[in-house]
Amino acid sequence: MVTATTADELVPVYEYLISRHGKMIRPGLVLLVGECLGRITDEHVRVAAMMQMIHDATLLHDDVLDDGQSRRGVPTVNRLWGNESAVLLGDFVLSRVFKMTADLESPVAKVLAQTAMRVCEGELRQVMQRRNWQLREGEYLDIITDKSGSFFSGCCRLGAMLTQAPQEQVEAASAYGLHAGTAFQIMDDVLDVTGDEGRMGKRSQTDVDHGKLTLAVIHLIETACASEKEAIHRLLQSPADSRSELAGMLARNGGVQYARERAQHYAAKAVETLKALPAGEARDALAETARLMADRTT
C-alpha cells in the first residue's frame, strides 16, 4: 500500500493499518480451500489479500459508525486521526481493490465484486434496522447472511474457482463458507454481550448501545411475556444504564445459550458440506475452523 510515490503525511496511517491485521480468517479460507482442491497459486495469494483489504475497509467504516475507540487492543484509526481520515482511508483501500480486480479473470472479478456489494448491503440493512424491537430471528439471519455469511462464502468460492475445481465442489465450498460465516457472526454477537473486554480488544455491548438487535436479545424479546417485554424495551432504550441488568436477563432467559446452539447448528451444517470435497489435512482444517467459529471466546 505504501509506495515510493506515497505522500509523507500519509505513510503513518497506511503503515498503522497494515500492522493491525487480526485473525486473517477470510484470506485463510481462500488459501485453505485452494489447498483442499488443488494447490495454492500466486492468484490465490493475490485474491486472499484483496478479501482482507475489503474486510479492513469495512472495519474502518464500522469504527466510525459505532464510535469505536479500540480494536484488537489498540486505538482505532478514527481515534488517532479522526473520522474523516478513517472513512477516506477505507474508501482508498476499496479503490485499491477495484484497481487490482482489473488484473483478474472476469469470472473471478465478478464474484469478488458481488461479494463486496452483498457485504455492504448487509451492513446497510443492519443499520436500517437499528432499534427495531420487532425484528424477528429470520430477518436477523437474513441480515447476517448478507453481512458475514456471504463474505465467507465468497472467499471459499474464489478459493475453489482458482483451482479450476468442478462446479459441484465450487458450490460445496461456497455453501461451507455461508454456514461457517453465519456461525461466526452469531458468536461475534454473543461475545459482544458476554466477552471479556481485555481478551476481545474492544468495548463490550457496542451492539446494544447502538440499537443493533442480536440473536440472544431477539430470543429474549420473543420468549418474554407482555410485561417483561416492556421492561426489556426500557433497558434497550437506555443501554448505558442497564448493561449488567440486561446481561443478567439474557443469562436467566437462556438467550445466550440459545444463540450458541444456533451457531453450533450452522457450524455443523458447514462441516456436513465438506463431504463433497477431497479428504485430507486441508479439509480437516476447514472442519476444525468451522467448529472453532461456533466455540470461540474472542
ZAMARSE-903999 format. One record per atom (N, C-alpha, C, CB): x, y, z. Coordinates in pm, whole numbers, padded with zeros to 5 digits, always signed. Each point is the difference from the previous one (the first is absolute). Glycine has a CB too. Layout:
N
XYZ/...
//
This chain:
298
+00082-00121+00000/-00082+00121+00000/+00086+00125+00000/-00179-00124+00120/+00291+00119-00046/+00093+00112+00001/+00097-00017-00116/-00021+00025+00253/+00032+00076-00337/+00088-00005-00117/+00097+00117+00004/-00178-00117-00135/+00267+00121+00037/+00099+00108-00006/-00066+00135-00024/+00168-00163-00087/-00289+00162+00031/-00068+00126-00030/-00098+00042+00109/+00025-00053-00241/-00037-00025+00350/-00093+00033+00107/+00044+00128+00071/-00055-00244+00028/-00038+00336-00011/+00031+00126+00069/+00044-00029+00144/-00168+00123-00145/+00265-00049+00193/+00059-00026+00130/-00104-00001+00113/+00210+00105-00083/-00307-00014+00077/-00096+00009+00109/-00097-00117+00006/+00020+00245-00017/-00026-00324-00092/-00090-00114-00004/+00066-00130+00046/-00119+00112-00185/+00251-00114+00187/+00072-00123+00034/-00039-00054+00138/+00189+00078-00144/-00194+00005+00250/-00032-00056+00134/-00135-00070+00005/+00136+00181+00098/-00240-00123-00158/-00132-00062+00008/-00007-00127-00082/-00101+00225+00035/+00170-00228-00150/+00004-00123-00081/+00071-00111+00076/+00000+00138-00212/+00116-00107+00269/+00077-00101+00070/-00073-00048+00125/+00211+00102-00087/-00285-00014+00151/-00076-00038+00118/-00109-00101-00038/+00046+00226+00106/-00114-00201-00216/-00105-00091-00045/+00059-00137-00033/-00132+00195-00090/+00244-00196+00019/+00063-00127-00039/+00040-00081+00122/+00082+00108-00210/-00044-00041+00318/+00048-00071+00120/-00113-00053+00087/+00200+00145-00004/-00327-00115-00030/-00112-00031+00090/-00082-00122-00043/-00008+00241+00052/+00058-00322-00143/-00078-00115-00045/-00029-00094+00118/+00104+00018-00229/-00225-00074+00231/-00043-00086+00109/+00020-00147-00029/-00165+00173+00060/+00054-00249-00055/+00009-00146-00012/+00028-00047-00142/-00156-00016+00190/+00130+00099-00290/+00026-00035-00140/-00080-00123-00043/+00229+00099+00020/-00350-00113+00032/-00082-00118-00031/-00042+00000-00146/-00082-00004+00236/+00041+00119-00287/-00053+00005-00137/+00106-00036-00104/-00161+00174+00074/+00277-00111-00072/+00103-00044-00095/+00044-00143+00026/+00077+00236-00019/-00079-00278+00145/+00036-00137+00032/-00092-00100-00067/+00090+00079+00216/-00219-00045-00227/-00095-00089-00065/+00028-00012-00149/-00172+00061+00172/+00209+00049-00235/+00036-00005-00143/+00113-00101-00020/-00069+00242-00032/+00169-00236+00118/+00118-00085-00015/-00030-00145+00040/+00145+00199+00043/-00223-00219+00063/-00032-00136+00044/-00081-00075-00104/+00004+00079+00236/-00104-00012-00293/-00080-00064-00104/+00086-00030-00122/-00205+00119+00083/+00294-00026-00117/+00092-00024-00112/+00086-00122+00025/+00002+00243-00049/+00049-00256+00171/+00083-00115+00036/-00081-00129-00003/+00144+00149+00142/-00270-00140-00101/-00086-00118+00005/-00031-00053-00140/-00099+00086+00213/+00081+00004-00308/-00047-00039-00133/+00110-00005-00106/-00218+00099+00062/+00337-00066-00025/+00107-00002-00100/+00130+00047+00060/-00166+00039-00181/+00209+00079+00140/+00121+00059+00057/-00018+00152+00006/+00145-00190-00089/-00073+00251+00181/-00008+00145+00017/+00090+00066-00105/-00048-00024+00249/-00010+00117-00322/+00073+00072-00105/+00022+00145+00041/-00100-00152-00174/+00177+00223+00094/+00019+00144+00025/-00134+00073-00004/+00231-00013-00099/-00321-00035+00014/-00132+00063-00010/-00079-00017+00128/+00001-00040-00246/+00013-00076+00310/-00064-00020+00130/+00049+00104+00101/-00022-00247-00048/+00151+00266+00052/+00059+00094+00096/-00049+00142-00029/+00203-00147+00024/-00209+00183-00151/-00045+00134-00039/-00147+00021+00040/+00164+00000-00192/-00248-00096+00161/-00143+00011+00033/-00021-00001+00151/-00058-00112-00217/+00134+00029+00288/-00011-00003+00146/+00032+00137+00059/+00063-00244-00001/+00041+00309-00051/+00036+00134+00047/-00111+00100-00029/+00241-00054-00036/-00304+00041-00080/-00108+00091-00036/-00121-00016+00092/+00079-00007-00238/-00110-00118+00274/-00113-00022+00092/+00030+00057+00138/-00061-00208-00127/+00186+00197+00171/+00035+00062+00128/-00009+00152-00008/+00150-00194+00050/-00113+00250-00163/-00009+00146-00017/-00144+00047+00006/+00208-00005-00139/-00299-00070+00078/-00141+00035+00008/-00046-00004+00145/-00040-00092-00232/+00082-00011+00304/-00037-00011+00141/+00056+00117+00080/-00004-00250-00021/+00130+00286-00004/+00060+00113+00072/-00078+00129-00025/+00224-00112-00018/-00268+00131-00106/-00075+00121-00034/-00132+00005+00077/+00106+00002-00228/-00175-00117+00236/-00128-00002+00073/+00022+00029+00148/-00093-00164-00166/+00204+00116+00223/+00028+00025+00140/+00028+00148+00024/+00089-00233+00024/-00017+00296-00115/+00025+00144+00013/-00131+00077+00004/+00219-00026-00121/-00310-00009+00034/-00130+00067-00004/-00085-00035+00122/+00009-00002-00250/-00004-00126+00293/-00075-00043+00118/+00042+00079+00124/-00022-00229-00100/+00151+00250+00115/+00048+00071+00119/-00049+00144+00003/+00203-00147+00001/-00222+00206-00117/-00056+00135-00005/-00148-00005+00037/+00167+00068-00177/-00241-00162+00119/-00144-00012+00027/-00027-00028+00147/-00034-00082-00234/+00119-00002+00295/-00023-00042+00139/+00081+00080+00100/-00049-00226-00085/+00120+00329+00038/+00087+00079+00087/+00098-00091+00074/-00182+00173+00026/+00235-00273-00098/+00096-00091+00061/+00130+00071+00033/-00102-00188-00125/+00151+00162+00246/+00123+00064+00045/+00118-00094+00006/-00140+00155+00129/+00114-00285-00128/+00109-00098-00001/-00047-00124-00074/+00092+00089+00219/+00002-00156-00279/-00025-00127-00068/+00127-00083+00008/-00171+00105-00158/+00152-00231+00198/+00114-00089+00021/+00099+00058+00102/-00027-00085-00234/-00026+00160+00328/+00082+00052+00109/+00079+00124-00030/+00013-00228+00074/-00030+00285-00195/+00073+00123-00034/-00099+00105-00048/+00207-00133-00062/-00169+00261+00068/-00092+00106-00043/-00040-00015-00147/+00103+00152+00170/-00226-00114-00200/-00047-00004-00138/+00056+00119-00078/-00210-00118+00074/+00203+00107-00206/+00047+00108-00086/-00080+00127+00026/+00070-00166-00175/-00202+00153+00192/-00081+00120+00023/+00033+00067+00133/-00181-00104-00137/+00224+00026+00234/+00040+00060+00128/+00129+00080-00014/-00112-00190+00121/+00205+00139-00202/+00131+00064-00013/+00001+00113-00103/+00103-00215+00065/-00176+00196-00176/+00007+00097-00109/-00135+00065-00033/+00189-00131-00090/-00296+00088+00158/-00131+00061-00024/-00087-00080-00095/+00105+00219+00042/-00235-00194-00034/-00097-00073-00082/+00020+00021-00150/-00160+00020+00188/+00191+00104-00226/+00016+00029-00143/+00112-00084-00060/-00085+00233+00038/+00198-00238+00033/+00113-00077-00050/-00033-00149-00007/+00155+00171+00096/-00228-00222+00004/-00035-00142+00001/-00091-00036-00116/+00024-00001+00248/-00124+00085-00274/-00092-00026-00111/+00075+00003-00133/-00190+00100+00132/+00272+00003-00150/+00072+00014-00126/+00105-00110-00018/-00038+00247+00011/+00098-00291+00099/+00095-00112-00010/-00073-00127-00043/+00146+00105+00179/-00265-00127-00122/-00080-00115-00043/-00034+00009-00148/-00093-00018+00229/+00056+00136-00274/-00030+00020-00143/+00123-00027-00086/-00174+00170+00061/+00290-00124-00012/+00123-00021-00075/+00033-00149-00013/+00084+00222+00081/-00100-00295+00030/+00029-00144-00004/-00092-00069-00101/+00074+00006+00241/-00202+00030-00240/-00092-00059-00097/+00038+00036-00143/-00181+00010+00172/+00227+00113-00193/+00041+00040-00134/+00121-00079-00048/-00090+00229+00044/+00179-00264+00049/+00114-00085-00036/-00047-00138-00042/+00146+00127+00160/-00247-00178-00090/-00056-00130-00038/-00060+00008-00140/-00047-00053+00241/-00028+00159-00269/-00059+00016-00133/+00109+00000-00108/-00191+00131+00101/+00302-00062-00072/+00110+00006-00096/+00059-00139-00023/+00050+00235+00072/-00037-00312+00034/+00059-00133-00009/-00090-00098-00075/+00119+00045+00214/-00251-00022-00209/-00091-00092-00070/+00019+00005-00151/-00164+00028+00186/+00220+00081-00236/+00021+00012-00145/+00096-00108-00051/-00043+00247+00016/+00125-00301+00074/+00096-00102-00041/-00053-00142+00019/+00181+00159+00058/-00305-00172-00012/-00058-00132+00023/-00082-00044-00121/-00005+00043+00247/-00010-00175-00261/-00089-00050-00103/-00143+00041+00032/+00154-00195-00044/-00235+00215-00058/-00134+00057+00017/-00087-00075+00101/+00018+00077-00233/-00027-00212+00227/-00086-00070+00097/+00044+00022+00145/-00045-00170-00176/+00175+00173+00198/+00053+00022+00135/-00029+00142+00046/+00181-00171-00041/-00157+00268-00046/-00027+00140+00033/-00148+00021+00030/+00192+00071-00144/-00278-00141+00071/-00144+00015+00021/-00041-00051+00137/-00036-00024-00246/+00087-00092+00285/-00033-00055+00133/+00052+00092+00109/+00006-00234-00092/+00115+00285+00077/+00056+00090+00100/-00085+00125+00015/+00229-00088-00052/-00270+00147-00061/-00082+00122+00004/-00137-00029+00061/+00121+00087-00202/-00181-00199+00165/-00130-00036+00055/+00007-00021+00151/-00060-00104-00219/+00169+00043+00264/+00018-00023+00143/+00009+00133+00075/+00118-00217-00049/-00036+00308-00001/+00014+00131+00064/-00133+00074+00005/+00238+00011-00078/-00313-00018-00032/-00129+00069-00006/-00099-00058+00102/+00040+00047-00243/-00043-00180+00254/-00095-00062+00091/+00036+00028+00145/-00043-00178-00170/+00172+00179+00201/+00043+00033+00136/-00045+00141+00037/+00198-00153-00025/-00177+00248-00065/-00042+00138+00027/-00152+00010+00014/+00200+00083-00126/-00272-00160+00047/-00145+00001+00010/-00045-00054+00136/-00017-00030-00249/+00084-00075+00296/-00032-00053+00132/+00027+00100+00111/+00051-00226-00085/+00060+00296+00075/+00033+00104+00098/-00105+00110+00000/+00244-00050-00028/-00287+00091-00092/-00101+00104-00011/-00133-00047+00058/+00114+00089-00205/-00152-00214+00177/-00125-00054+00055/+00004+00001+00152/-00028-00144-00203/+00142+00109+00260/+00011-00002+00145/-00018+00139+00058/+00153-00197-00016/-00092+00297-00047/-00014+00138+00047/-00145+00044-00010/+00235+00051-00071/-00303-00086-00037/-00139+00041-00019/-00095-00066+00101/+00050+00032-00242/-00007-00143+00300/-00084-00073+00096/+00035+00034+00145/-00022-00183-00166/+00106+00281+00187/+00032+00038+00137/-00127+00043+00076/+00231+00071-00075/-00236-00117+00199/-00110+00033+00091/-00136-00048-00051/+00131+00197+00074/-00129-00296-00160/-00124-00066-00040/-00021-00117+00095/+00026+00069-00246/-00099-00045+00355/-00014-00102+00103/-00091-00115-00046/+00035+00178+00173/-00096-00167-00291/-00084-00107-00054/+00076-00089-00099/-00199+00149+00031/+00328-00129-00044/+00080-00080-00094/-00009-00147+00039/+00156+00194-00041/-00186-00279-00057/-00016-00143+00025/+00130-00075-00029/-00245+00018-00056/+00253-00140+00107/+00121-00079-00019/+00031-00022-00148/-00046-00113+00218/-00055+00085-00297/+00023-00023-00142/+00057+00122-00069/-00185-00163+00001/+00138+00282+00036/+00052+00123-00059/+00144+00024+00043/-00232+00097-00004/+00260-00125+00130/+00138+00013+00050/+00094-00093-00076/-00088+00061+00227/+00045-00185-00249/+00083-00096-00071/+00022+00043-00145/-00086-00182+00149/-00015+00240-00211/+00016+00051-00137/+00108+00109-00004/-00241-00053-00049/+00238+00140+00149/+00096+00111+00003/+00142-00051+00019/-00177+00149+00093/+00198-00240+00003/+00136-00045+00025/+00048-00094-00111/-00038+00024+00247/-00056-00087-00318/+00040-00079-00117/+00061+00091-00105/-00181-00169+00046/+00118+00285-00068/+00055+00098-00093/+00131+00058+00053/-00232+00055-00079/+00231-00017+00205/+00113+00072+00058/+00124-00086+00016/-00163+00143+00117/+00148-00266-00069/+00115-00084+00033/+00000-00132-00077/+00002+00104+00224/-00117-00171-00230/-00005-00128-00069/+00044+00012-00145/-00183-00068+00151/+00137+00173-00218/+00035+00017-00141/+00149+00030-00018/-00232+00083-00043/+00293-00016+00140/+00143+00031-00008/+00083-00129+00008/-00042+00227+00105/+00012-00309-00005/+00070-00127+00014/-00027-00089-00121/-00016+00018+00251/-00108-00016-00299/-00036-00079-00117/+00078+00043-00122/-00228-00032+00095/+00240+00164-00115/+00076+00052-00113/+00146-00041+00006/-00157+00191-00012/+00216-00187+00132/+00140-00041+00015/+00018-00145-00041/+00028+00166+00186/-00119-00251-00141/+00011-00143-00031/-00028-00027-00147/-00068-00054+00234/-00030+00122-00290/-00030-00017-00142/+00121+00040-00086/-00245+00043+00046/+00307+00067-00012/+00116+00046-00076/+00116-00098+00013/-00073+00238+00033/+00095-00288+00089/+00106-00097+00020/-00019-00124-00086/+00027+00086+00231/-00154-00128-00246/-00031-00117-00082/+00011+00032-00149/-00152-00083+00180/+00099+00197-00221/+00003+00037-00142/+00143+00009-00053/-00213+00123+00032/+00303-00073+00049/+00137+00020-00045/+00077-00131-00017/-00004+00219+00114/-00053-00331-00066/+00062-00130-00023/-00062-00070-00121/+00048-00019+00245/-00146+00086-00309/-00071-00061-00112/-00074-00126+00045/+00172+00091-00160/-00224-00089+00282/-00071-00116+00054/-00134-00020-00071/+00111+00037+00223/-00166-00160-00221/-00133-00023-00057/-00104+00087+00070/+00066-00237-00059/-00172+00272-00014/-00102+00090+00053/-00062-00052+00129/-00045+00075-00232/+00029-00207+00241/-00057-00058+00121/+00085+00033+00123/-00098-00185-00138/+00228+00180+00122/+00089+00030+00112/+00004+00150+00028/+00136-00202-00056/-00146+00284-00048/-00006+00145+00020/-00123+00036+00084/+00119+00037-00221/-00233-00098+00187/-00124+00028+00073/+00008-00050+00143/-00128-00013-00215/+00190-00104+00235/+00015-00053+00135/+00088+00090+00086/-00031-00232-00090/+00140+00280+00031/+00089+00090+00073/-00071+00130+00035/+00197-00100-00118/-00277+00149+00023/-00075+00123+00024/-00102-00018+00112/+00031+00062-00240/-00101-00178+00240/-00098-00028+00105/+00067-00013+00136/-00145-00115-00169/+00262+00052+00170/+00076-00009+00125/+00026+00140+00056/+00108-00214-00079/-00061+00304-00006/+00030+00135+00045/-00122+00073+00051/+00186+00005-00161/-00299-00025+00094/-00123+00067+00041/-00042-00042+00140/-00071+00012-00240/+00072-00143+00266/-00039-00049+00132/+00102+00037+00107/-00121-00189-00111/+00249+00176+00077/+00105+00033+00097/-00003+00149+00034/+00142-00188-00088/-00164+00272-00012/-00006+00144+00024/-00120+00040+00085/+00115+00033-00216/-00226-00102+00197/-00118+00026+00082/+00028-00037+00146/-00150-00041-00199/+00214-00075+00219/+00038-00040+00136/+00094+00101+00063/-00028-00240-00064/+00124+00288-00015/+00097+00097+00049/-00069+00127+00048/+00171-00093-00157/-00266+00144+00078/-00065+00126+00036/-00092-00015+00121/+00013+00068-00239/-00083-00182+00249/-00083-00023+00118/+00086+00004+00125/-00161-00139-00136/+00277+00073+00130/+00089-00001+00116/+00063+00136+00024/+00045-00241-00041/-00016+00315-00064/+00052+00135+00017/-00099+00085+00077/+00130-00021-00215/-00257+00004+00184/-00105+00074+00070/-00016-00047+00144/-00117+00033-00219/+00133-00164+00242/-00004-00053+00137/+00113+00060+00083/-00104-00214-00083/+00223+00217+00026/+00116+00051+00072/-00010+00149+00029/+00136-00178-00107/-00216+00249+00027/-00022+00142+00028/-00067+00017+00136/-00019+00047-00247/-00059-00148+00288/-00068+00004+00130/+00083-00065+00109/-00218-00004-00118/+00280-00110+00086/+00065-00081+00104/+00151+00009+00001/-00190-00151-00018/+00251+00202-00088/+00145-00002-00012/+00070+00091+00098/-00031-00054-00237/+00153+00014+00274/+00085+00080+00087/+00068+00109-00084/+00038-00198+00156/-00055+00324-00115/+00054+00111-00078/+00151-00011-00018/-00186+00143+00084/+00255-00191+00017/+00145-00013-00010/+00041-00100-00105/+00017+00059+00238/-00090-00170-00246/+00033-00103-00099/-00051+00036-00138/-00007-00172+00182/-00108+00238-00187/-00059+00035-00129/+00074+00114-00068/-00219-00077+00085/+00278+00165-00005/+00073+00112-00057/-00091+00113-00046/+00173-00159-00069/-00299+00159+00115/-00091+00109-00032/-00109+00004+00106/+00047-00021-00248/-00118+00133+00254/-00103+00019+00102/-00116-00096-00023/+00066+00240+00023/-00121-00295+00086/-00111-00094-00011/-00133+00074-00011/+00130-00167+00132/-00233+00093-00175/-00138+00048-00014/-00012+00121-00092/-00042-00085+00228/+00129+00096-00328/-00013+00110-00096/-00124-00019-00087/+00249+00029-00001/-00286-00154-00028/-00120-00024-00079/-00123+00052+00072/+00107-00203-00103/-00119+00170+00231/-00113+00047+00079/+00000+00152+00010/+00003-00214+00130/+00114+00271-00107/+00011+00146+00011/-00050+00071-00125/+00194-00030+00153/-00175-00032-00269/-00038+00063-00126/-00131-00055-00055/+00240+00036-00046/-00315-00106+00129/-00133-00044-00041/-00002-00114-00099/-00071+00227+00042/+00180-00304-00050/+00005-00115-00090/-00049-00124+00075/+00193+00102-00132/-00300-00161+00085/-00051-00120+00065/+00080-00122-00043/-00228+00103+00011/+00273-00180+00087/+00072-00124-00025/-00092-00117+00030/+00222+00109+00054/-00178-00230-00090/-00088-00116+00014/-00038-00025+00146/+00104-00099-00203/-00011+00117+00294/-00031-00022+00141/-00108+00096+00049/+00235-00080+00036/-00226+00207-00078/-00100+00099+00042/-00133-00026-00070/+00183+00169+00038/-00180-00207-00164/-00124-00032-00072/-00071-00116+00069/+00101+00080-00218/-00026-00182+00257/-00059-00114+00070/-00059+00044+00133/+00164-00155-00110/-00096+00245+00180/-00051+00053+00127/-00134+00069-00021/+00236+00029+00084/-00245+00055-00187/-00124+00073-00026/-00111-00094-00044/+00133+00201-00064/-00101-00296-00024/-00102-00088-00056/-00058-00095+00104/+00115+00015-00218/-00038-00052+00321/-00047-00095+00100/-00053+00067+00127/+00164-00162-00091/-00154+00293+00100/-00046+00072+00119/-00151+00023-00004/+00224+00111+00017/-00285-00101+00100/-00141+00036+00007/-00015+00150-00023/-00047-00192+00161/-00078+00238-00171/-00026+00140-00036/+00067+00098+00097/-00217-00072-00102/+00203+00046+00232/+00058+00092+00099/+00153-00001-00006/-00201-00035+00148/+00256-00082-00172/+00145-00009-00011/+00052+00072-00124/-00008-00218+00120/-00069+00211-00229/+00040+00070-00122/+00014+00149+00024/-00116-00174-00136/+00022+00232+00211/+00007+00143+00030/+00128+00034+00076/-00251+00011+00005/+00286-00096+00092/+00122+00023+00078/+00124-00013-00088/-00116-00085+00206/+00114-00013-00295/+00114-00021-00090/+00017+00120-00092/-00035-00249+00009/-00075+00298-00063/+00006+00116-00089/+00057+00122+00071/-00197-00089-00126/+00161+00106+00253/+00053+00113+00078/+00151-00016+00017/-00220+00025+00122/+00266-00146-00096/+00143-00024+00015/+00074+00030-00130/-00047-00174+00174/-00013+00134-00286/+00065+00020-00129/+00001+00147-00040/-00071-00230-00067/-00024+00307+00117/-00005+00142-00031/+00111+00077+00071/-00247-00018-00034/+00293-00035+00147/+00108+00068+00076/+00105-00103+00038/-00161+00174+00090/+00228-00232-00190/+00093-00111+00026/+00118+00036+00089/-00066-00088-00218/+00110+00212+00214/+00116+00038+00081/-00028-00015+00149/+00068+00160-00179/-00196-00148+00217/-00037-00010+00141/-00046-00140+00039/-00064+00240-00008/+00066-00336-00087/-00062-00129+00029/+00084-00118-00049/-00220+00111-00015/+00348-00091+00002/+00085-00107-00054/-00009-00128+00082/+00154+00175-00089/-00130-00164+00218/+00003-00120+00085/-00138-00062+00011/+00192+00095+00128/-00296-00010-00122/-00137-00052+00012/-00040-00077-00124/-00058+00191+00149/+00092-00138-00266/-00033-00068-00125/+00078-00131-00011/-00048+00222-00110/+00175-00220+00145/+00080-00122-00004/-00058-00107+00092/+00203+00137-00053/-00253-00094+00169/-00062-00094+00093/-00126-00060-00056/+00096+00129+00187/-00178-00047-00252/-00124-00050-00060/+00030-00101-00111/-00114+00217+00054/+00216-00189-00133/+00037-00092-00108/+00048-00133+00056/+00061+00195-00145/+00013-00190+00256/+00049-00124+00062/-00116-00082+00056/+00216+00114+00055/-00309-00047+00011/-00114-00071+00060/-00094-00054-00107/+00017+00145+00202/-00036-00069-00307/-00091-00039-00107/+00055-00113-00087/-00085+00233+00001/+00215-00246-00003/+00062-00100-00086/+00027+00050-00140/-00114-00171+00132/+00104+00302-00153/+00020+00056-00133/+00141-00022-00052/-00172+00168+00052/+00270-00153+00037/+00139-00019-00041/+00023-00146-00040/+00074+00187+00153/-00124-00280-00072/+00016-00141-00031/-00071-00037-00130/+00019-00050+00245/-00137+00109-00265/-00074-00025-00124/+00081+00045-00121/-00218+00028+00124/+00278+00090-00115/+00080+00051-00111/+00123-00090-00024/-00078+00235+00051/+00140-00281+00055/+00114-00090-00014/-00041-00128-00072/+00101+00094+00210/-00217-00146-00174/-00047-00124-00063/-00030+00022-00148/-00096-00074+00220/+00042+00190-00254/-00026+00029-00141/+00132+00013-00077/-00214+00117+00063/+00314-00057-00001/+00131+00008-00065/+00057-00139-00024/+00040+00222+00110/-00054-00310-00011/+00047-00137-00015/-00076-00073-00110/+00062-00002+00242/-00190+00033-00256/-00082-00060-00107/+00057+00037-00138/-00204+00010+00150/+00236+00116-00168/+00053+00044-00130/+00141-00053-00022/-00142+00207+00013/+00221-00218+00093/+00133-00058-00014/-00010-00146-00043/+00088+00158+00175/-00183-00230-00119/-00019-00140-00038/-00043-00011-00146/-00062-00055+00238/-00023+00147-00284/-00040-00001-00141/+00120+00027-00090/-00230+00078+00065/+00318+00011-00020/+00121+00029-00077/+00085-00125-00014/-00004+00238+00080/+00025-00308+00030/+00081-00122-00001/-00063-00105-00091/+00080+00050+00234/-00212-00060-00232/-00070-00099-00083/+00027+00023-00148/-00177-00019+00175/+00182+00144-00217/+00021+00028-00143/+00140-00041-00047/-00161+00190+00020/+00254-00203+00073/+00137-00034-00037/+00013-00143-00052/+00078+00162+00172/-00181-00243-00155/+00005-00137-00049/+00018-00005-00152/-00144-00070+00192/+00105+00179-00260/+00013+00006-00145/+00141+00037-00045/-00239+00062-00012/+00328-00029+00108/+00137+00040-00033/+00096-00115+00030/-00056+00241+00048/+00170-00242-00113/+00096-00109+00021/+00049-00006+00145/+00070+00023-00238/-00061-00145+00291/+00051-00017+00136/+00147+00037+00006/-00169-00181+00042/+00211+00227+00075/+00140+00036+00018/+00016+00101+00112/+00041-00044-00242/+00082+00088+00265/+00028+00092+00110/-00071+00133-00019/+00221-00109+00030/-00230+00158-00153/-00065+00129-00023/-00149-00008+00031/+00170+00054-00177/-00235-00163+00138/-00142-00015+00032/-00020-00012+00150/-00040-00110-00222/+00128+00037+00289/-00008-00010+00145/+00015+00136+00066/+00091-00233-00012/-00001+00314-00043/+00021+00135+00055/-00124+00087-00020/+00246-00020-00046/-00311+00004-00069/-00124+00075-00024/-00108-00042+00099/+00059+00019-00243/-00070-00148+00270/-00100-00048+00096/+00029+00055+00139/-00031-00209-00136/+00157+00206+00177/+00037+00050+00132/-00022+00151+00008/+00168-00184+00023/-00144+00254-00132/-00023+00145-00003/-00147+00031+00025/+00191+00028-00158/-00280-00103+00092/-00144+00023+00020/-00040-00025+00144/-00041-00065-00238/+00093-00041+00296/-00034-00030+00140/+00049+00109+00094/+00011-00244-00053/+00109+00293+00027/+00056+00105+00084/-00081+00129-00010/+00227-00102-00027/-00285+00128-00092/-00081+00119-00016/-00121-00001+00092/+00075+00015-00236/-00126-00134+00267/-00118-00011+00086/+00038-00017+00147/-00125-00099-00191/+00255+00094+00219/+00042-00029+00137/+00107+00098+00046/-00055-00242-00035/+00067+00355-00034/+00109+00092+00032/-00035+00090+00117/+00069-00005-00239/+00035+00060+00300/-00017+00089+00114/+00055+00139-00028/+00014-00197+00150/+00046+00219-00270/+00048+00133-00037/-00033+00026-00145/+00186-00012+00170/
//
